[in-house]
Amino acid sequence: MNPVAIGNSRSRQQLRLNWPDGREQVLDHAELRRQCPCSQCRAFRLQGLAVKVDGRIRVIELNQQGYGLQLIFSDGHERGIYPWPYLSGLT
């Protein structure tokens, strides 16, 4: 299920997704970076390590990939593609 609307606020550091069921989801940029699904970030988390993220990080670009969303962060990280179900399950 794809969102019907996507908004990104750099000033508030939030990604906003509106889902077809009427639910609105607001996700913090720093938390999105911590939860990056790329293989390197997942490997860190599986080893019990935390991905270190500056609290001032921003999502500077969004690229829809059909099955999800590629987020490009102000720290240069751009490897993660966040599938729609993965994003929907984040809080």
C-alpha positions as CSV (number, residue, x, y, z in Angstrom):
1,M,0.0,0.0,0.0
2,N,1.5,3.3,-1.1
3,P,0.9,6.6,0.7
4,V,-1.5,9.0,-1.1
5,A,0.7,12.0,0.0
6,I,4.3,12.5,1.1
7,G,5.6,15.7,2.6
8,N,9.1,16.5,3.9
9,S,9.8,19.4,6.3
10,R,13.5,20.2,6.6
11,S,12.8,22.9,9.2
12,R,10.8,20.5,11.4
13,Q,13.0,17.6,10.5
14,Q,9.9,15.4,9.7
15,L,8.7,13.2,7.0
16,R,4.9,13.1,6.7
17,L,3.0,10.2,5.1
18,N,-0.7,10.1,4.5
19,W,-2.0,6.5,3.9
20,P,-5.1,5.4,2.0
21,D,-6.8,4.3,5.3
22,G,-6.7,7.9,6.5
23,R,-3.8,7.5,8.8
24,E,-1.2,10.3,8.9
25,Q,2.2,9.3,10.0
26,V,5.0,11.8,11.1
27,L,8.5,10.4,11.2
28,D,11.6,12.2,12.6
29,H,14.5,12.5,10.2
30,A,17.1,11.4,12.8
31,E,15.0,8.3,13.7
32,L,14.6,7.5,10.0
33,R,18.4,7.7,9.6
34,R,18.9,5.4,12.7
35,Q,16.4,2.9,11.2
36,C,18.0,2.9,7.7
37,P,17.3,-0.5,6.1
38,C,20.5,-0.7,4.0
39,S,22.7,-3.7,4.5
40,Q,25.4,-1.7,6.4
41,C,23.1,-0.1,8.9
42,R,21.2,-3.4,9.4
43,A,24.5,-5.2,10.1
44,F,25.4,-2.6,12.7
45,R,22.0,-3.1,14.5
46,L,22.3,-6.9,14.3
47,Q,25.7,-6.6,16.0
48,G,24.0,-4.6,18.8
49,L,25.7,-1.4,17.7
50,A,23.8,1.9,17.3
51,V,24.1,3.9,14.1
52,K,25.4,7.3,15.4
53,V,23.2,10.1,14.1
54,D,23.6,13.8,14.6
55,G,20.2,15.2,15.8
56,R,20.4,18.0,13.3
57,I,20.3,15.6,10.3
58,R,17.9,16.3,7.5
59,V,16.3,14.4,4.7
60,I,17.4,16.5,1.7
61,E,15.9,14.5,-1.1
62,L,13.2,11.9,-1.7
63,N,13.2,9.5,-4.6
64,Q,10.2,7.2,-5.0
65,Q,11.2,3.7,-6.2
66,G,7.7,2.2,-6.8
67,Y,8.0,-0.2,-3.8
68,G,9.3,2.4,-1.4
69,L,11.2,5.6,-0.9
70,Q,14.9,6.3,-1.2
71,L,15.9,8.9,1.4
72,I,19.0,11.0,0.9
73,F,20.3,12.5,4.2
74,S,22.4,15.7,4.8
75,D,25.3,13.5,6.1
76,G,25.5,12.0,2.5
77,H,23.9,8.7,3.4
78,E,21.8,7.5,0.5
79,R,22.0,3.7,0.4
80,G,18.7,2.9,2.1
81,I,15.5,2.3,0.2
82,Y,12.6,2.2,2.7
83,P,9.8,-0.1,1.5
84,W,6.3,1.2,2.1
85,P,5.4,-1.6,4.6
86,Y,8.7,-0.8,6.5
87,L,7.9,2.9,6.7
88,S,4.3,2.2,7.7
89,G,5.6,0.1,10.7
90,L,7.9,2.8,12.0
91,T,6.8,5.0,14.9
